[in-house]
Amino acid sequence: MERFKVFIGLEKTIIDDWHNGMLVNASRVREFLAKQDITYFTVFSFAIRNEMDKLDFDKRHRQWLEKALDGIVLDVLSVQDMVEADNKLTGIVWEQLDEFVSIRGKMGAFINWVNYHEMDHCILVDDLVSNISVIDHDRNRTTKFIKVGTL
C-alpha cells in the first residue's frame, strides 16, 4: 500500500475562521490521521495569502493545531506559493490572488500544486472539495480529495 502525503485546509476544515481560530472537526481529522498512521501534514489553505500570513500562522495557530491533531505541521503553503507553482506549470499569469482562488478553486489549485512538484500519492482534506480520487496512470500518481464532513 502506498503512503500518502496529507494536506489539510484550515477555515471550516479545522478552524472556524482565520481570525477566531476556534477548532472544528479536530477529532475527525485527528482520527483520520491516526488511522492512516500519519504524523506529518502540510497546511494548504486559501486563508494564508502570503509570507506575512505564514508568519502569523506560526505565531497564532501552529502550536495548538499540532497538539489538537497530534501531528506536526511539515509546511504551510500560501496562495502566493500556489499561484507561483501554477504559473510555472501552466504559463498562466494570475493578476490577482482572488482571481486565482475563484477560477482555479481548491481542487484545481491542489492538482496543479501536486503536478508541478511531481508529488505522488497525496490527499487533501478540506471543506471545499468533493470526495474523489484522480488517478494519473502515466505517472502512477493518485490524488485524493476528502470532504472533511465525511470523515
Backbone as JSON Lines, residues from 0, in Angstrom:
{"i":0,"aa":"M","n":[0.84,-1.19,0.0],"ca":[0.0,0.0,0.0],"c":[0.89,1.25,0.0]}
{"i":1,"aa":"E","n":[0.52,2.19,-0.85],"ca":[1.29,3.43,-0.97],"c":[1.03,4.34,0.22]}
{"i":2,"aa":"R","n":[2.04,5.04,0.64],"ca":[1.91,6.03,1.72],"c":[1.56,7.38,1.11]}
{"i":3,"aa":"F","n":[0.54,8.01,1.64],"ca":[0.06,9.29,1.12],"c":[0.61,10.45,1.92]}
{"i":4,"aa":"K","n":[0.93,11.53,1.22],"ca":[1.25,12.81,1.86],"c":[-0.09,13.5,2.11]}
{"i":5,"aa":"V","n":[-0.28,14.03,3.3],"ca":[-1.56,14.63,3.67],"c":[-1.44,16.14,3.75]}
{"i":6,"aa":"F","n":[-2.42,16.81,3.15],"ca":[-2.56,18.26,3.18],"c":[-3.91,18.54,3.81]}
{"i":7,"aa":"I","n":[-3.97,19.58,4.64],"ca":[-5.21,19.91,5.35],"c":[-5.51,21.39,5.17]}
{"i":8,"aa":"G","n":[-6.77,21.69,4.82],"ca":[-7.22,23.07,4.75],"c":[-7.4,23.61,6.16]}
{"i":9,"aa":"L","n":[-7.68,24.89,6.26],"ca":[-7.85,25.5,7.59],"c":[-9.3,25.89,7.85]}
{"i":10,"aa":"E","n":[-9.73,26.98,7.22],"ca":[-11.05,27.54,7.54],"c":[-12.16,26.56,7.17]}
{"i":11,"aa":"K","n":[-13.05,26.34,8.12],"ca":[-14.18,25.44,8.02],"c":[-13.76,23.98,7.93]}
{"i":12,"aa":"T","n":[-12.46,23.73,7.9],"ca":[-11.94,22.37,7.88],"c":[-11.45,21.98,9.26]}
{"i":13,"aa":"I","n":[-10.58,22.83,9.84],"ca":[-10.02,22.53,11.16],"c":[-10.21,23.7,12.14]}
{"i":14,"aa":"I","n":[-10.38,24.93,11.6],"ca":[-10.74,26.08,12.42],"c":[-11.96,26.76,11.8]}
{"i":15,"aa":"D","n":[-12.69,27.5,12.62],"ca":[-13.9,28.15,12.1],"c":[-13.55,29.26,11.11]}
{"i":16,"aa":"D","n":[-12.62,30.14,11.48],"ca":[-12.12,31.16,10.54],"c":[-10.76,31.64,11.01]}
{"i":17,"aa":"W","n":[-10.07,32.33,10.12],"ca":[-8.69,32.75,10.36],"c":[-8.55,33.62,11.6]}
{"i":18,"aa":"H","n":[-9.49,34.53,11.82],"ca":[-9.37,35.49,12.91],"c":[-9.77,34.9,14.26]}
{"i":19,"aa":"N","n":[-10.77,34.05,14.28],"ca":[-11.24,33.47,15.52],"c":[-10.41,32.25,15.92]}
{"i":20,"aa":"G","n":[-10.21,31.34,14.99],"ca":[-9.35,30.18,15.23],"c":[-9.92,29.11,16.13]}
{"i":21,"aa":"M","n":[-11.24,29.07,16.3],"ca":[-11.86,28.03,17.11],"c":[-11.82,26.7,16.35]}
{"i":22,"aa":"L","n":[-11.48,25.62,17.04],"ca":[-11.39,24.31,16.41],"c":[-12.74,23.8,15.95]}
{"i":23,"aa":"V","n":[-12.77,23.23,14.77],"ca":[-13.91,22.48,14.26],"c":[-13.35,21.2,13.63]}
{"i":24,"aa":"N","n":[-14.04,20.12,13.73],"ca":[-13.66,18.85,13.11],"c":[-12.32,18.29,13.58]}
{"i":25,"aa":"A","n":[-11.78,18.8,14.67],"ca":[-10.46,18.36,15.11],"c":[-10.42,16.86,15.41]}
{"i":26,"aa":"S","n":[-11.43,16.34,16.08],"ca":[-11.42,14.91,16.42],"c":[-11.53,14.06,15.16]}
{"i":27,"aa":"R","n":[-12.34,14.49,14.2],"ca":[-12.46,13.75,12.93],"c":[-11.12,13.68,12.21]}
{"i":28,"aa":"V","n":[-10.46,14.83,12.1],"ca":[-9.19,14.88,11.38],"c":[-8.11,14.13,12.15]}
{"i":29,"aa":"R","n":[-8.06,14.27,13.46],"ca":[-7.09,13.55,14.29],"c":[-7.25,12.03,14.12]}
{"i":30,"aa":"E","n":[-8.5,11.55,14.16],"ca":[-8.76,10.12,13.99],"c":[-8.37,9.65,12.58]}
{"i":31,"aa":"F","n":[-8.65,10.47,11.58],"ca":[-8.27,10.14,10.21],"c":[-6.75,10.0,10.1]}
{"i":32,"aa":"L","n":[-6.01,10.97,10.64],"ca":[-4.55,10.91,10.59],"c":[-4.03,9.67,11.33]}
{"i":33,"aa":"A","n":[-4.62,9.36,12.47],"ca":[-4.19,8.19,13.24],"c":[-4.43,6.9,12.46]}
{"i":34,"aa":"K","n":[-5.59,6.78,11.81],"ca":[-5.89,5.58,11.02],"c":[-4.92,5.4,9.86]}
{"i":35,"aa":"Q","n":[-4.47,6.52,9.3],"ca":[-3.53,6.48,8.18],"c":[-2.08,6.38,8.66]}
{"i":36,"aa":"D","n":[-1.88,6.4,9.97],"ca":[-0.55,6.4,10.59],"c":[0.28,7.58,10.06]}
{"i":37,"aa":"I","n":[-0.36,8.74,10.0],"ca":[0.26,9.97,9.51],"c":[0.57,10.85,10.72]}
{"i":38,"aa":"T","n":[1.82,11.28,10.83],"ca":[2.21,12.17,11.92],"c":[2.63,13.54,11.42]}
{"i":39,"aa":"Y","n":[2.78,13.69,10.09],"ca":[3.16,14.97,9.49],"c":[2.12,15.35,8.46]}
{"i":40,"aa":"F","n":[1.83,16.64,8.37],"ca":[0.9,17.12,7.35],"c":[1.29,18.53,6.95]}
{"i":41,"aa":"T","n":[0.78,18.95,5.81],"ca":[1.03,20.28,5.28],"c":[-0.28,21.05,5.25]}
{"i":42,"aa":"V","n":[-0.22,22.31,5.61],"ca":[-1.41,23.17,5.56],"c":[-1.53,23.75,4.15]}
{"i":43,"aa":"F","n":[-2.69,23.53,3.54],"ca":[-2.98,24.01,2.18],"c":[-4.27,24.83,2.28]}
{"i":44,"aa":"S","n":[-4.12,26.14,2.47],"ca":[-5.27,26.97,2.8],"c":[-5.29,28.27,2.01]}
{"i":45,"aa":"F","n":[-6.48,28.62,1.51],"ca":[-6.65,29.91,0.85],"c":[-6.67,31.05,1.87]}
{"i":46,"aa":"A","n":[-6.77,30.75,3.16],"ca":[-6.74,31.79,4.2],"c":[-5.34,32.37,4.37]}
{"i":47,"aa":"I","n":[-4.34,31.61,3.99],"ca":[-2.95,32.05,4.11],"c":[-2.54,32.62,2.75]}
{"i":48,"aa":"R","n":[-2.51,33.93,2.66],"ca":[-2.32,34.6,1.37],"c":[-0.86,34.77,0.97]}
{"i":49,"aa":"N","n":[0.02,35.01,1.95],"ca":[1.39,35.4,1.61],"c":[2.33,35.05,2.77]}
{"i":50,"aa":"E","n":[3.57,35.51,2.67],"ca":[4.58,35.21,3.7],"c":[4.2,35.77,5.07]}
{"i":51,"aa":"M","n":[3.59,36.95,5.1],"ca":[3.17,37.52,6.39],"c":[2.13,36.64,7.07]}
{"i":52,"aa":"D","n":[1.21,36.09,6.29],"ca":[0.21,35.18,6.85],"c":[0.85,33.89,7.36]}
{"i":53,"aa":"K","n":[1.89,33.43,6.69],"ca":[2.61,32.24,7.17],"c":[3.21,32.52,8.55]}
{"i":54,"aa":"L","n":[3.83,33.69,8.7],"ca":[4.39,34.05,10.0],"c":[3.31,34.16,11.05]}
{"i":55,"aa":"D","n":[2.17,34.74,10.66],"ca":[1.03,34.85,11.57],"c":[0.53,33.47,11.97]}
{"i":56,"aa":"F","n":[0.47,32.55,11.03],"ca":[0.06,31.18,11.33],"c":[1.01,30.57,12.36]}
{"i":57,"aa":"D","n":[2.31,30.74,12.14],"ca":[3.3,30.18,13.07],"c":[3.12,30.73,14.48]}
{"i":58,"aa":"K","n":[2.81,32.02,14.6],"ca":[2.63,32.64,15.91],"c":[1.3,32.26,16.56]}
{"i":59,"aa":"R","n":[0.22,32.26,15.77],"ca":[-1.12,32.14,16.34],"c":[-1.72,30.74,16.32]}
{"i":60,"aa":"H","n":[-1.33,29.92,15.35],"ca":[-2.07,28.66,15.15],"c":[-1.24,27.37,15.21]}
{"i":61,"aa":"R","n":[0.01,27.42,14.82],"ca":[0.79,26.19,14.63],"c":[0.81,25.3,15.86]}
{"i":62,"aa":"Q","n":[1.21,25.83,16.98],"ca":[1.44,25.0,18.17],"c":[0.17,24.29,18.63]}
{"i":63,"aa":"W","n":[-0.94,25.02,18.77],"ca":[-2.14,24.36,19.27],"c":[-2.77,23.47,18.2]}
{"i":64,"aa":"L","n":[-2.56,23.77,16.9],"ca":[-3.07,22.91,15.85],"c":[-2.33,21.56,15.86]}
{"i":65,"aa":"E","n":[-1.03,21.61,16.03],"ca":[-0.26,20.37,16.13],"c":[-0.71,19.54,17.33]}
{"i":66,"aa":"K","n":[-0.98,20.21,18.42],"ca":[-1.44,19.5,19.62],"c":[-2.83,18.9,19.39]}
{"i":67,"aa":"A","n":[-3.72,19.68,18.8],"ca":[-5.09,19.21,18.57],"c":[-5.15,18.03,17.61]}
{"i":68,"aa":"L","n":[-4.25,18.02,16.62],"ca":[-4.27,16.95,15.62],"c":[-3.24,15.85,15.9]}
{"i":69,"aa":"D","n":[-2.48,16.02,16.97],"ca":[-1.47,15.04,17.36],"c":[-0.53,14.75,16.19]}
{"i":70,"aa":"G","n":[-0.07,15.83,15.55],"ca":[0.84,15.71,14.42],"c":[1.68,16.96,14.29]}
{"i":71,"aa":"I","n":[2.56,16.95,13.31],"ca":[3.48,18.06,13.1],"c":[3.19,18.7,11.75]}
{"i":72,"aa":"V","n":[3.09,20.04,11.75],"ca":[2.92,20.78,10.52],"c":[4.27,20.8,9.81]}
{"i":73,"aa":"L","n":[4.33,20.08,8.71],"ca":[5.56,19.97,7.94],"c":[5.84,21.26,7.17]}
{"i":74,"aa":"D","n":[4.77,21.84,6.61],"ca":[4.91,23.05,5.81],"c":[3.58,23.78,5.8]}
{"i":75,"aa":"V","n":[3.63,25.06,5.49],"ca":[2.44,25.9,5.37],"c":[2.54,26.59,4.02]}
{"i":76,"aa":"L","n":[1.56,26.34,3.17],"ca":[1.57,26.92,1.83],"c":[0.64,28.12,1.77]}
{"i":77,"aa":"S","n":[1.07,29.14,1.05],"ca":[0.24,30.33,0.87],"c":[-0.37,30.33,-0.52]}
{"i":78,"aa":"V","n":[-1.38,31.16,-0.71],"ca":[-1.97,31.32,-2.05],"c":[-0.89,31.8,-3.01]}
{"i":79,"aa":"Q","n":[0.0,32.67,-2.54],"ca":[1.09,33.14,-3.39],"c":[1.96,31.98,-3.85]}
{"i":80,"aa":"D","n":[2.26,31.03,-2.97],"ca":[3.02,29.83,-3.34],"c":[2.28,29.04,-4.42]}
{"i":81,"aa":"M","n":[0.97,28.89,-4.23],"ca":[0.15,28.14,-5.18],"c":[0.15,28.82,-6.55]}
{"i":82,"aa":"V","n":[0.01,30.15,-6.54],"ca":[-0.01,30.92,-7.79],"c":[1.32,30.77,-8.54]}
{"i":83,"aa":"E","n":[2.42,30.86,-7.82],"ca":[3.73,30.74,-8.46],"c":[3.92,29.37,-9.09]}
{"i":84,"aa":"A","n":[3.52,28.31,-8.39],"ca":[3.63,26.96,-8.95],"c":[2.71,26.81,-10.16]}
{"i":85,"aa":"D","n":[1.48,27.31,-10.04],"ca":[0.52,27.23,-11.13],"c":[1.05,27.97,-12.37]}
{"i":86,"aa":"N","n":[1.64,29.13,-12.16],"ca":[2.19,29.92,-13.25],"c":[3.3,29.14,-13.96]}
{"i":87,"aa":"K","n":[4.19,28.54,-13.21],"ca":[5.29,27.78,-13.81],"c":[4.79,26.53,-14.53]}
{"i":88,"aa":"L","n":[3.73,25.92,-14.02],"ca":[3.18,24.71,-14.63],"c":[2.39,25.03,-15.9]}
{"i":89,"aa":"T","n":[1.56,26.07,-15.83],"ca":[0.61,26.33,-16.92],"c":[0.98,27.49,-17.83]}
{"i":90,"aa":"G","n":[1.84,28.39,-17.33],"ca":[2.17,29.59,-18.1],"c":[1.15,30.71,-17.94]}
{"i":91,"aa":"I","n":[0.11,30.46,-17.15],"ca":[-0.91,31.48,-16.91],"c":[-0.38,32.45,-15.85]}
{"i":92,"aa":"V","n":[-0.48,33.74,-16.14],"ca":[-0.07,34.76,-15.17],"c":[-1.34,35.3,-14.51]}
{"i":93,"aa":"W","n":[-1.45,35.04,-13.23],"ca":[-2.63,35.5,-12.48],"c":[-2.35,36.9,-11.98]}
{"i":94,"aa":"E","n":[-3.23,37.82,-12.32],"ca":[-3.07,39.23,-11.92],"c":[-3.33,39.43,-10.44]}
{"i":95,"aa":"Q","n":[-4.31,38.7,-9.92],"ca":[-4.69,38.87,-8.52],"c":[-4.89,37.5,-7.86]}
{"i":96,"aa":"L","n":[-4.58,37.43,-6.58],"ca":[-4.77,36.18,-5.85],"c":[-6.23,35.77,-5.83]}
{"i":97,"aa":"D","n":[-7.14,36.72,-5.68],"ca":[-8.57,36.4,-5.65],"c":[-9.05,35.8,-6.96]}
{"i":98,"aa":"E","n":[-8.46,36.26,-8.07],"ca":[-8.81,35.71,-9.38],"c":[-8.4,34.23,-9.45]}
{"i":99,"aa":"F","n":[-7.21,33.93,-8.99],"ca":[-6.73,32.55,-8.94],"c":[-7.65,31.68,-8.09]}
{"i":100,"aa":"V","n":[-7.97,32.16,-6.89],"ca":[-8.81,31.4,-5.96],"c":[-10.17,31.12,-6.57]}
{"i":101,"aa":"S","n":[-10.8,32.13,-7.18],"ca":[-12.16,31.94,-7.69],"c":[-12.2,31.1,-8.97]}
{"i":102,"aa":"I","n":[-11.18,31.22,-9.79],"ca":[-11.19,30.47,-11.05],"c":[-10.61,29.07,-10.89]}
{"i":103,"aa":"R","n":[-9.48,28.96,-10.25],"ca":[-8.83,27.65,-10.12],"c":[-9.54,26.78,-9.08]}
{"i":104,"aa":"G","n":[-10.01,27.41,-7.99],"ca":[-10.66,26.65,-6.93],"c":[-9.68,25.78,-6.18]}
{"i":105,"aa":"K","n":[-10.14,25.22,-5.07],"ca":[-9.25,24.43,-4.21],"c":[-8.76,23.16,-4.91]}
{"i":106,"aa":"M","n":[-9.66,22.49,-5.6],"ca":[-9.26,21.24,-6.24],"c":[-8.28,21.49,-7.39]}
{"i":107,"aa":"G","n":[-8.55,22.47,-8.22],"ca":[-7.65,22.8,-9.32],"c":[-6.29,23.27,-8.83]}
{"i":108,"aa":"A","n":[-6.31,24.1,-7.79],"ca":[-5.05,24.59,-7.21],"c":[-4.23,23.43,-6.67]}
{"i":109,"aa":"F","n":[-4.9,22.48,-6.01],"ca":[-4.17,21.35,-5.43],"c":[-3.62,20.42,-6.5]}
{"i":110,"aa":"I","n":[-4.42,20.11,-7.5],"ca":[-3.94,19.24,-8.59],"c":[-2.72,19.86,-9.26]}
{"i":111,"aa":"N","n":[-2.77,21.17,-9.53],"ca":[-1.63,21.81,-10.17],"c":[-0.42,21.87,-9.24]}
{"i":112,"aa":"W","n":[-0.65,22.04,-7.93],"ca":[0.45,22.02,-6.97],"c":[1.14,20.65,-7.0]}
{"i":113,"aa":"V","n":[0.35,19.61,-6.92],"ca":[0.87,18.24,-6.93],"c":[1.62,17.96,-8.24]}
{"i":114,"aa":"N","n":[1.02,18.35,-9.36],"ca":[1.67,18.1,-10.65],"c":[2.96,18.89,-10.81]}
{"i":115,"aa":"Y","n":[2.94,20.16,-10.41],"ca":[4.14,20.98,-10.53],"c":[5.3,20.37,-9.72]}
{"i":116,"aa":"H","n":[5.0,19.91,-8.52],"ca":[6.03,19.37,-7.65],"c":[6.26,17.86,-7.85]}
{"i":117,"aa":"E","n":[5.55,17.31,-8.84],"ca":[5.69,15.89,-9.18],"c":[5.59,15.0,-7.94]}
{"i":118,"aa":"M","n":[4.57,15.28,-7.15],"ca":[4.34,14.53,-5.92],"c":[3.42,13.35,-6.21]}
{"i":119,"aa":"D","n":[3.74,12.22,-5.63],"ca":[2.92,11.03,-5.8],"c":[2.08,10.8,-4.55]}
{"i":120,"aa":"H","n":[0.86,10.35,-4.75],"ca":[0.0,9.88,-3.68],"c":[-0.22,10.93,-2.58]}
{"i":121,"aa":"C","n":[-1.08,11.88,-2.9],"ca":[-1.4,12.98,-1.99],"c":[-2.89,12.99,-1.66]}
{"i":122,"aa":"I","n":[-3.2,13.46,-0.48],"ca":[-4.58,13.62,-0.03],"c":[-4.76,15.05,0.45]}
{"i":123,"aa":"L","n":[-5.87,15.67,0.03],"ca":[-6.27,16.97,0.58],"c":[-7.57,16.77,1.34]}
{"i":124,"aa":"V","n":[-7.55,17.09,2.63],"ca":[-8.74,17.09,3.46],"c":[-9.18,18.54,3.59]}
{"i":125,"aa":"D","n":[-10.42,18.83,3.17],"ca":[-10.88,20.22,3.11],"c":[-12.4,20.24,3.09]}
{"i":126,"aa":"D","n":[-12.97,21.39,3.4],"ca":[-14.42,21.53,3.35],"c":[-14.92,21.9,1.95]}
{"i":127,"aa":"L","n":[-14.03,22.35,1.07],"ca":[-14.43,22.83,-0.26],"c":[-14.23,21.82,-1.38]}
{"i":128,"aa":"V","n":[-14.0,20.57,-1.04],"ca":[-13.74,19.56,-2.07],"c":[-14.82,18.49,-2.06]}
{"i":129,"aa":"S","n":[-14.89,17.76,-3.16],"ca":[-15.75,16.59,-3.26],"c":[-14.91,15.36,-2.92]}
{"i":130,"aa":"N","n":[-15.56,14.29,-2.55],"ca":[-14.86,13.03,-2.27],"c":[-14.55,12.33,-3.59]}
{"i":131,"aa":"I","n":[-13.38,12.61,-4.13],"ca":[-13.0,11.98,-5.39],"c":[-11.51,11.63,-5.36]}
{"i":132,"aa":"S","n":[-11.14,10.73,-6.24],"ca":[-9.73,10.39,-6.45],"c":[-9.41,10.62,-7.91]}
{"i":133,"aa":"V","n":[-8.25,11.21,-8.16],"ca":[-7.77,11.44,-9.51],"c":[-6.55,10.54,-9.68]}
{"i":134,"aa":"I","n":[-6.62,9.66,-10.66],"ca":[-5.53,8.72,-10.89],"c":[-4.87,9.05,-12.22]}
{"i":135,"aa":"D","n":[-3.58,9.36,-12.16],"ca":[-2.78,9.61,-13.35],"c":[-1.99,8.32,-13.62]}
{"i":136,"aa":"H","n":[-2.49,7.52,-14.53],"ca":[-1.87,6.22,-14.8],"c":[-0.49,6.36,-15.44]}
{"i":137,"aa":"D","n":[-0.28,7.43,-16.22],"ca":[1.02,7.62,-16.86],"c":[2.13,7.86,-15.84]}
{"i":138,"aa":"R","n":[1.81,8.56,-14.77],"ca":[2.81,8.9,-13.76],"c":[2.69,8.06,-12.49]}
{"i":139,"aa":"N","n":[1.72,7.14,-12.49],"ca":[1.45,6.33,-11.3],"c":[1.24,7.22,-10.08]}
{"i":140,"aa":"R","n":[0.36,8.21,-10.25],"ca":[0.11,9.22,-9.23],"c":[-1.39,9.21,-8.88]}
{"i":141,"aa":"T","n":[-1.69,9.17,-7.58],"ca":[-3.07,9.26,-7.12],"c":[-3.21,10.49,-6.24]}
{"i":142,"aa":"T","n":[-4.19,11.31,-6.56],"ca":[-4.51,12.49,-5.77],"c":[-5.93,12.32,-5.25]}
{"i":143,"aa":"K","n":[-6.08,12.31,-3.94],"ca":[-7.39,12.11,-3.34],"c":[-7.85,13.4,-2.68]}
{"i":144,"aa":"F","n":[-9.16,13.6,-2.76],"ca":[-9.81,14.72,-2.08],"c":[-10.83,14.13,-1.12]}
{"i":145,"aa":"I","n":[-10.79,14.6,0.11],"ca":[-11.73,14.11,1.13],"c":[-12.41,15.31,1.77]}
{"i":146,"aa":"K","n":[-13.72,15.34,1.65],"ca":[-14.52,16.39,2.28],"c":[-14.52,16.13,3.78]}
{"i":147,"aa":"V","n":[-14.09,17.1,4.55],"ca":[-13.87,16.91,5.98],"c":[-15.14,16.42,6.7]}
{"i":148,"aa":"G","n":[-16.3,16.87,6.28],"ca":[-17.54,16.46,6.94],"c":[-17.89,15.0,6.78]}
{"i":149,"aa":"T","n":[-17.2,14.31,5.87],"ca":[-17.49,12.89,5.64],"c":[-16.49,11.96,6.31]}
{"i":150,"aa":"L","n":[-15.54,12.52,7.04],"ca":[-14.56,11.67,7.74],"c":[-15.24,10.9,8.85]}
